[in-house]
């Protein structure tokens, strides 16, 4: 069986995933080009029911108030260390399919990385609502993509099916949080594990180049 490519699971919802993305692109672009980028999100009711029918239950649990307050402090601290200014978004009616399914379309059209950059910027640096299709339409338009197609990805049955397949991959890989990096059998959870993942990928690439 061929070895799977190294990969990382990201989520637009997670500020830690946002900062891991910024670190990856700022300091490790060579590794970014060698890995698969896979979305992970909390499914809405229709998707969750479809997954449950296949015996898939993703390990999402409600966040306590205490943990939420800690994350607010932690993210401010970590973003300040990186010279970033975080604008905490207000999610009135979050629908994570809106942005993550739009990513699948953008990736198919060859603009996945650019889409990720603009969505992270919109959510964590500008405080915009990425569950609003109008926000996604604006991002699509700035990339020269069909705004209606990306903004409506969450209502497209074919794209929803691809989204279910993506979340099945989350289940098969045992993803329990993001960012999660995987190289072979090795898992690296959390942005503070990025350096270990990078070292693992680079070491394997060097060994391959010698053979």
Backbone as a ProteinNet text record, in pm:
[ID]
protein_1_A
[PRIMARY]
XXXXXXXXXXXXXXXXXXXXXXXXXXXXXXXXXXXXXXXXXXXXXXXXXXXXXXXXXXXXXXXXXXXXXXXXXXXXXXXXXXXXXXXXXXXXXXXXXXXXXXXXXXXXXXXXXXXXXXXXXXXXXXXXXXXXXXXXXXXXXXXXXXXXXXXXXXXXXXXXXXXXXXXXXXXXXXXXXXXXXXXXXXXXXXXXXXXXXXXXXXXXXXXXXXX
[TERTIARY]
84.1	0	87.7	57.4	137.2	116.5	224.5	218.2	140.3	51.4	-25.5	61	26.6	99.4	78.7	176.4	155	37.5	-30.8	-150.6	-177.1	-256.3	-300.4	-448.1	-514.6	-655.6	-668.7	-741	-760	-908.5	-939.7	-1078	-1078.1	-1171.1	-1184.5	-1237.2	-1300.2	-1355.9	-1246	-1133.6	-1032	-927.5	-909.2	-802.7	-664.7	-652.3	-523.6	-489.4	-590.4	-569.4	-527.1	-587.7	-549.2	-402.6	-359.1	-219.9	-124.8	-166.4	-83	-66.1	-173.4	-166	-65.8	-74.3	17.8	163	187	322.7	371.2	283.2	318.8	359.5	282	309.5	425.2	446.6	555.3	691.2	696.5	826.7	850.2	747.1	763.7	692.3	710	638.6	677.9	801.2	842.3	758.1	728.6	644.9	499.7	453.5	315.9	286.9	389.5	370.9	375.2	416.1	430.5	315.4	220.3	118	-22.1	-115.8	-255.9	-322.9	-411.1	-482.4	-626.8	-670.4	-800.4	-886.1	-1007.2	-1093.2	-1161.9	-1188.7	-1257.2	-1351	-1476.3	-1571.4	-1681.1	-1753.4	-1867	-1987.6	-2040.6	-2146.2	-2279.9	-2361.9	-2498.6	-2584.1	-2709.7	-2795.7	-2810	-2835.5	-2848.3	-2722.4	-2607.1	-2482.1	-2456.1	-2484.7	-2463.1	-2549.6	-2672.8	-2761	-2709.6	-2658.5	-2601.4	-2481.5	-2397.6	-2279.7	-2320.6	-2418.6	-2462.8	-2519.4	-2583.4	-2635.8	-2524.1	-2404.8	-2287.1	-2204.8	-2256.2	-2184.8	-2073.6	-2078.3	-1973.2	-2026.1	-1956.6	-1989.3	-1860.5	-1857.4	-1737.7	-1731.2	-1609.1	-1593.6	-1603	-1715.8	-1734.2	-1807.7	-1761.5	-1826.8	-1844.9	-1951.1	-1972.1	-1856.9	-1822.6	-1713.8	-1767.8	-1698.3	-1738.8	-1704.7	-1772.9	-1745.9	-1602.2	-1553.4	-1417	-1313.9	-1336.4	-1243.1	-1249.4	-1368.6	-1383.8	-1307.3	-1318.5	-1248	-1097.5	-1052.6	-909	-861	-937.4	-897.6	-887.9	-978.4	-971.3	-836.3	-793.4	-664.2	-548.5	-555	-445.9	-424.3	-533.1	-522.7	-467.5	-511.6	-455.9	-304.4	-264.3	-122.4	-41.4	-87.2	-14.4	-13.5	-122.9	-126	-35	-30.9	58	203	238.4	375	413.5	314.2	339.2	322.8	295.7	275.1	142	45.3	-86.9	-186.5	-285.5	-392.9	-519	-568.2	-687.5	-811.6	-910.3	-1039.8	-1138.4	-1184.3	-1267.5	-1403.9	-1438.6	-1565.5	-1684.4	-1799.2	-1924.1	-2005.2	-2022.2	-2096.5	-2240.3	-2327.4	-2467.3	-2539.6	-2522.7	-2584.4	-2482.1	-2382.5	-2275.8	-2325.3	-2287.9	-2311.8	-2178.3	-2105.2	-1968.4	-1962.1	-2073.6	-2076.7	-2058.6	-2105.6	-2100.1	-1956.7	-1864.6	-1725.7	-1647.3	-1666.7	-1585.2	-1624.3	-1752.4	-1792	-1751	-1753.8	-1704.5	-1556.2	-1481.5	-1339.6	-1322.4	-1406.7	-1394.8	-1412.9	-1503.2	-1523.1	-1402.5	-1353.6	-1237.2	-1115.7	-1098.8	-987.1	-1000.1	-1120.7	-1144.6	-1109.1	-1130.4	-1104.1	-959.9	-878	-736.6	-704.6	-796.6	-773.5	-795.1	-771.6	-795.4	-710.4	-581.3	-491.6	-529	-557.2	-594.3	-725.4	-817.2	-944.6	-922.8	-840.9	-810.7	-754.9	-660.8	-598.4	-702.4	-790.8	-888	-996.5	-1034.2	-1134.6	-1076.6	-953.9	-891.2	-877.7	-838.4	-824.2	-958.7	-1062.3	-1194.9	-1241.6	-1221.3	-1274.9	-1191.6	-1060	-977.7	-904.2	-897.4	-829.2	-925.1	-1043.7	-1142.5	-1273.1	-1287.7	-1405.9	-1533.8	-1522.2	-1640.6	-1704.9	-1831.6	-1909.7	-1894.6	-1815.8	-1794	-1906.9	-2006	-2126.6	-2228.5	-2199	-2285.5	-2245.3	-2334.2	-2299.1	-2248.4	-2293.6	-2247.5	-2097.8	-2047.1	-1903.5	-1826.9	-1875.9	-1810.4	-1818.8	-1931.9	-1946.3	-1843.6	-1822.7	-1723.9	-1583.7	-1550.1	-1418.1	-1402.1	-1505.6	-1501.3	-1478.3	-1550.4	-1538.5	-1397.7	-1336.7	-1200	-1098.7	-1133.8	-1045.4	-1079.7	-1177.9	-1218.7	-1300.6	-1364.2	-1446.5	-1594.1	-1678.4	-1822.8	-1877.4	-1919.6	-1968	-2086.4	-2179.8	-2299.2	-2264.2	-2169.5	-2132.2	-2069.9	-1979.5	-1915.5	-2009.6	-2084	-2175.4	-2286.7	-2321.6	-2427.8	-2379.8	-2252	-2197	-2267.6	-2306.9	-2370.6	-2509.5	-2565.4	-2697.7	-2691.8	-2570	-2550.8	-2537.8	-2630.6	-2625.5	-2494.5	-2438.8	-2312.7	-2198.9	-2192.1	-2086	-2107.5	-2232.7	-2261.6	-2214.4	-2230.9	-2182.9	-2031.4	-1963.4	-1817.6	-1779.8	-1861.5	-1835.2	-1848.7	-1948.5	-1964.8	-1844.3	-1792.7	-1673.1	-1553.5	-1544.5	-1434.7	-1442.7	-1563.5	-1579.1	-1560.7	-1588.3	-1554.6	-1404.3	-1327.3	-1181.8	-1137.5	-1204.7	-1178.2	-1195.8	-1303.1	-1331.7	-1225.8	-1192.3	-1095.6	-958.2	-921.4	-790.1	-791	-906.4	-912.6	-885.3	-933.9	-911.3	-1003.4	-944.3	-1020.6	-1008	-930.4	-910.5	-821.1	-822.2	-739.9	-659.3	-545.1	-488.5	-428.6	-441.5	-382.5	-300.2	-174.4	-82.3	-50.5	-44.3	-18.3	89.3	190.3	293.5	312.5	266.4	270.8	179.9	237.4	160.3	171.8	250.6	275.8	173.3	112.9	19.9	78.9	52.9	102.1	-17.5	-66.2	-186.1	-149.3	-203.4	-183.5	-77.4	-91.6	2.2	143.5	156.8	290.4	362.1	290	351.6	390.8	369.3	399.8	547.4	635.8	779	816.8	757.6	785.5	736.4	619.9	565.6	655.3	696.4	783.9	913.7	973	1097.4	1076.1	961.8	931.4	918.1	846.2	826	957.3	1036.7	1163.6	1260.5	1262.2	1352.1	1315.9	1187.7	1145.2	1178.1	1161	1192.6	1341.4	1424.9	1568.6	1605.3	1542.5	1570.1	1527.1	1413.5	1362.5	1454.9	1509.1	1594.8	1727.2	1767.2	1893.7	1879.5	1757	1735.6	1709.4
-119.9	0	125	217.1	338.7	424	486.2	573.1	699.2	737.7	859.5	982.6	1085.7	1211.3	1270.3	1344.6	1417.7	1513.4	1545.7	1627	1702.2	1806.7	1875.9	1908.8	1895.4	1926.7	2065	2150.6	2288.3	2319	2423.7	2470.6	2622.3	2681.3	2826.5	2872.8	2784.3	2820.9	2843.7	2776	2771.6	2882.1	2962.8	3063	2998.6	2881.1	2812.4	2761.5	2719.4	2678.6	2798.7	2912.8	3036.2	3068.5	3063.7	3096.5	2990.1	2863.8	2758.5	2783.1	2825.4	2858.5	2971.2	3075.3	3187.5	3144.2	3059.6	3010	2922.2	2835.9	2746.3	2824.7	2925.7	3001.3	3098.9	3146.3	3241.8	3174.1	3053.5	2991.9	2857.4	2794.5	2657.4	2634.4	2724.4	2712.1	2586.5	2540.6	2417.7	2299	2293.9	2186.2	2206.2	2330	2358.6	2303.9	2300.8	2252.5	2100.4	2033.1	1887.6	1813.4	1887.1	1822.9	1848	1764.4	1783.2	1870.3	1957.2	2049.1	2001.5	1961.8	1898.6	1974.3	2012.1	2089.2	2001.4	2060.4	1992.2	2093.1	2053.3	2147.2	2072.1	2145.7	2089.5	2086.9	1968.9	1959.4	2011.6	2055.7	2093.7	1967.7	1983.7	1868.6	1771.8	1820.7	1725.5	1642.8	1707.3	1634.3	1537.3	1581.5	1494.3	1368.7	1384.5	1268.5	1173.1	1227.9	1144.4	1067	1132.9	1066.4	956.4	984.5	886	761.1	778.7	664.4	572.9	629.7	551.7	505.9	532.1	492	585.4	708.5	806.5	909.2	924.1	1029.1	1103.9	1231	1311.8	1358.5	1369	1395.9	1543.3	1606.4	1744.8	1751.8	1839.5	1858.1	2007.9	2048.2	2189.7	2246.1	2372.3	2436.8	2503	2481.7	2545.2	2694.1	2769.3	2913.1	2937.2	2854.5	2870.9	2850.7	2749.3	2724.2	2836.1	2885.1	2994.5	3118.8	3151.8	3268.8	3249.6	3126.2	3098.9	3117.6	3065.9	3076.6	3222.5	3306.1	3448.2	3505.9	3473.4	3522	3461.4	3330.4	3259.3	3306.4	3324.3	3366.5	3508.5	3596.2	3732.2	3728.5	3645.4	3634.7	3579.6	3471.2	3406	3491.2	3557.4	3642.7	3763.2	3818.7	3931.4	3891.3	3770.3	3721.2	3712.5	3695.8	3682.6	3814.3	3919.8	4048.5	4057.8	3975.2	3975	4043.2	4106.3	4165.5	4085.6	4016.3	3934.8	4019	4004.1	4067.6	3954.4	3941.6	3826	3837.9	3738.9	3748.1	3715	3764.1	3732.5	3642.3	3516.3	3420.6	3415.3	3486.1	3489.7	3360.5	3314.6	3189.3	3112.4	3053	2987.9	2868.4	2866.4	2753.6	2725.5	2631.6	2609.9	2549	2490	2440.1	2553.3	2673.3	2784.2	2808.5	2818.1	2848.1	2723.4	2612.9	2494.8	2425.1	2423.3	2365.3	2457.7	2587	2680.6	2657.3	2621.7	2589.8	2472.2	2369.6	2254.3	2294.8	2388.7	2437.6	2518.9	2608	2689.1	2601.1	2495.9	2404.2	2336.1	2292.7	2228.1	2321.1	2449.5	2548.8	2599.4	2542.6	2579.6	2701.4	2742	2861.8	2833.3	2709.7	2673.3	2750.4	2763	2831.1	2978.4	3042.7	3183.8	3202.5	3109.8	3117.1	3104.4	3009	2992	3120.8	3181.1	3303.1	3412.8	3430.9	3539.6	3510.1	3383.7	3351	3368.6	3320.7	3341.9	3490.8	3567.4	3710.8	3774.1	3734.1	3790.6	3760.7	3637.2	3597.3	3647.9	3626.3	3649.9	3783.6	3850.1	3979.3	4094.4	4061.2	4165.2	4143.9	4029.4	4003.3	3985.5	3945.4	3930.6	3794.1	3784.4	3662.8	3573.4	3467.1	3378.7	3277.4	3280.6	3200.5	3275.1	3398	3477.6	3452.8	3399	3373.9	3498.6	3617.6	3740.6	3761.2	3721.4	3731	3639.3	3517.3	3421.4	3467.8	3525.3	3576.9	3685.9	3774.2	3880.4	3826.4	3723.5	3660.9	3594.1	3523.9	3458.3	3560.7	3670	3773.1	3830.3	3849	3903.2	3807	3678.4	3577.4	3549.6	3619.7	3597.9	3472	3425.4	3305.3	3343.4	3249.1	3272.3	3292.3	3412.3	3436.7	3349.1	3332	3253.6	3107.9	3056.2	2915.2	2888.3	2975.3	2953	2984.6	3094	3131.1	3028.8	2959.5	2861.3	2718	2699.2	2563.6	2479.4	2542.5	2468.2	2417.2	2468.7	2425.1	2335.9	2304.6	2220.5	2074.8	1986.7	1846.8	1776.5	1805	1740	1784	1913.8	1964.5	1912.9	1905.3	1850.6	1705.7	1629.8	1491.2	1487.1	1576.8	1585.1	1626.8	1713.7	1754	1637.4	1552.2	1433.3	1340.9	1327.7	1246.7	1305.7	1439	1504.4	1476.7	1480.2	1453.4	1305.3	1218.4	1076.8	1059.3	1137.4	1132.8	1178.8	1280.8	1327.8	1212.1	1137.7	1022.8	913.9	880.1	771.4	804.9	930.8	971.1	996.6	981.2	999.4	1141.6	1237.4	1378.5	1417.4	1470.1	1508.2	1656.1	1727.1	1870.1	1923.9	2055.4	2119.1	2232.3	2262.5	2196.3	2060.5	1965.2	1832.8	1802.3	1768	1735.9	1586.4	1523.2	1378.8	1350.5	1274.1	1227	1078.6	995.5	851.8	814.7	747.4	710.4	813.9	917.2	1017.2	1130.5	1163	1274.7	1385.1	1507.1	1624.6	1717.9	1728.2	1807.4	1940.9	2046.6	2180.3	2257.3	2387.2	2471.3	2461.7	2429	2417.4	2291.1	2199.4	2078.3	2093.9	2211.9	2233.1	2207.8	2254.4	2237.8	2089.9	2006.8	1864.1	1801.5	1842.7	1793.4	1835.2	1959.9	2010.5	1930.6	1904.7	1827.5	1686.6	1627.4	1492.6	1489.4	1584.7	1588.9	1614.1	1707.6	1738.5	1621.3	1553.4	1438.4	1327.7	1299.9	1196.4	1236.9	1363.5	1410.6	1394.6	1420.3	1404.6	1258.9	1168.4	1025	975.6	1027	986.9	1033.3	1155	1210.5	1135.2	1064.3	989.8	853.3	805.3	670.5	675.1
0	0	0	-90.6	-99.3	25.9	67	184.7	151.6	239.9	219	238.3	165.8	179.2	318.7	367	492.6	474.6	583.1	571.2	700.2	685.2	805.3	794	907.1	918.1	980.4	910	956	965.8	1039	1049.1	1052.9	979.4	983.8	1119.1	1192.1	1322.3	1426.2	1413.1	1518.2	1505.1	1609.1	1604.9	1605.5	1666.9	1668	1528.3	1455.9	1318.2	1232.9	1257.6	1187.4	1211.8	1337.2	1367.5	1313.7	1316.3	1257.5	1107.9	1043.1	900.5	877	958.8	942.1	963.3	1065.3	1090.1	974.8	925.3	816	692.4	658.2	536.9	554.3	675.3	698.5	702.7	761.9	790.2	722.9	669.8	620.7	488.3	394.8	267.9	190.7	209	140.2	185.6	314.3	367.6	324	322.3	281.7	142.9	56.4	-80	-89	17.5	14.4	81.8	135.6	218.4	162.1	204.2	169.4	275.3	230.4	318.1	326.9	444.2	460.1	561.8	523.9	614.9	717.8	831.6	941.6	1005.3	1026.6	1085.5	1159.7	1239.3	1312.3	1219.8	1187.9	1087.3	1136.2	1040.9	1075	1088.6	1124.4	1153.7	1035.6	912.7	801.9	778.1	784.2	762.8	876.9	998	1113.6	1104.3	1060.5	1046.1	939.5	829.2	723.1	774.7	853.3	909.2	1006.6	1090.1	1188.9	1121.8	1007.5	934	884.8	870.5	829.7	949.7	1069.8	1190.7	1230.2	1179.6	1208.5	1308	1418	1515.7	1547	1511.8	1532.5	1677.8	1732.9	1876.7	1913.9	1882.8	1922.5	2056	2143	2273	2296.5	2365.9	2394.9	2477.8	2451.4	2524.4	2651.1	2761.3	2886	2882.9	2967.9	2977.8	3021	3112.6	3164.1	3052.3	2969.5	2859.8	2757.1	2731.3	2635.8	2682.2	2809.7	2863	2856.3	2882.4	2871.9	2728.9	2632.8	2492.7	2450	2497.2	2466.8	2509.4	2630.6	2679.7	2601.4	2580	2515.4	2371.8	2299.4	2160	2150.4	2240.3	2239.1	2263.9	2358.9	2393.1	2275.1	2218	2109.6	1983.1	1954.8	1835.7	1854.3	1974.5	2001.8	1983.8	2025.9	2008.5	1861.3	1773.6	1630	1555.4	1628.4	1563.7	1492.3	1534.9	1474	1566.7	1507.1	1584.1	1557.5	1659.8	1643.6	1670.4	1584.2	1603.3	1627	1750.9	1784.1	1716.7	1634.2	1561.7	1650.8	1610	1678.4	1585.1	1625.3	1543.1	1591.9	1524.5	1567.6	1532.9	1412.9	1370	1286.7	1349.9	1273.6	1192.1	1066.6	976.8	908.2	963.3	916.5	777.3	731.4	593.5	492.1	525.1	429.2	383	475.6	439.4	399	469.7	442.7	313.3	280.7	152.3	37.4	61	-40.3	-66	39	20.3	-76	-62.9	-151.5	-297.7	-321.6	-457.8	-503.1	-417	-451.6	-479.7	-400	-421.5	-557.1	-590	-718.8	-835.1	-814.9	-919.4	-916.5	-828.5	-823.8	-741.3	-653	-571.1	-422.7	-381.5	-242.7	-144.4	-172.6	-77.7	-63.4	-177.7	-172.2	-95.6	-112.7	-42	107.6	147.8	289.7	348.7	279.1	329	351.8	256.1	266.8	370	385	486.7	626.4	646.6	777.5	807.5	707.4	728.4	762.9	689.8	714.7	856.5	900.4	1031	1147.2	1141	1258.4	1259.3	1144.2	1140.4	1114.5	1060.8	1032.5	1109	1176.9	1257.4	1178.3	1051.3	967	986.6	949.8	968.2	845.6	857.2	742.8	725.8	813.5	794	707.5	675.1	589.3	443.9	361.8	221.4	149.1	192.5	128.1	149.1	266.4	292.5	198.3	181.7	92.9	-52.1	-90.5	-226.5	-255	-157.5	-175.3	-190	-111.8	-120.7	-257.3	-301	-432.3	-543	-535.9	-639.3	-643.5	-526.2	-522.3	-582.2	-587.5	-647.2	-793.3	-844.5	-982.3	-1001.2	-894.1	-899.1	-899.3	-935	-941.2	-799.6	-763.5	-626.5	-589.2	-682.2	-651.3	-627.1	-702	-687.4	-551.2	-508	-378.7	-263.3	-274.8	-166.7	-150.5	-258.3	-252.1	-240.1	-214.2	-206.7	-100.7	8.3	117.9	80.1	-27.8	-71.7	-195.4	-239.3	-357.5	-312.8	-351.2	-305.1	-338.4	-455.1	-493.1	-402.3	-372.6	-285.2	-142.8	-100.1	33.4	43.4	-63.4	-62.9	-48.6	-116.7	-102.9	37.9	97.9	235.2	331	307.9	391.4	377.6	255.2	233.8	308.2	309.4	381.3	530.4	586.1	728.7	760.2	664.2	681.7	694.7	619.6	631.2	769	821.4	958.1	1056.3	1037.8	1124.6	1109.1	985.4	961.5	1017.2	1012.7	1063.4	1214.2	1277.3	1421.8	1465.2	1388.2	1421.5	1536.8	1643.1	1761.5	1792.8	1714.6	1734.7	1625	1609.1	1507.2	1569.9	1507.4	1390.4	1426.9	1334.5	1352.2	1228.5	1251.6	1143.8	1149.4	1034.4	1029.1	925.9	966.7	874.8	900.8	807.4	829.6	945.5	1045.2	1164.2	1275.4	1251.9	1355.4	1347.3	1461.6	1470.2	1557	1516.5	1588.5	1607.5	1731.8	1758.6	1819.7	1762.5	1817	1741.9	1740.9	1667.2	1721.7	1850.1	1908.7	1862.1	1792.5	1739.2	1593	1537.1	1395.9	1365.3	1452.5	1427	1418.6	1505.4	1501.3	1371.9	1326.6	1200.2	1084.7	1082.8	977.2	972.4	1088.8	1094.5	1040.2	1072.8	1025.9	874.3	817.8	672.9	600.3	651.1	585.8	594.6	708	723.9	626.5	610.2	518.3	374.2	340.5	206.2	175.6	275.7	256.6	235	312.2	296.3	158.7	113.1	-18	-129.7	-114.7	-218.9	-231.6	-125.4	-127.8	-192.4	-204.5	-259.4	-408.2
[MASK]
+++++++++++++++++++++++++++++++++++++++++++++++++++++++++++++++++++++++++++++++++++++++++++++++++++++++++++++++++++++++++++++++++++++++++++++++++++++++++++++++++++++++++++++++++++++++++++++++++++++++++++++++++++

